[in-house]
């Protein structure tokens, strides 16, 4: 066994335990679980509907656009 291999095996055996680092702390309080204001219910409903319609409709719009671009629709 070469000297280099022995040194690498020795280094592998002496592993330094890593300390877990948490980069974010969130206080668990009422009405602060979402990163938005949830006290204004109509505005929250509008945001959720806009987000849902955009996320659901975007693939259909993209398919329509590509088909129209190709001359199929």
PyMOL commands that set and color helices and strands:
alter all, ss='L'
color gray80, all
select helices_A, chain A and resi 3-13+41-70
alter helices_A, ss='H'
color red, helices_A
deselect
rebuild
show_as cartoon
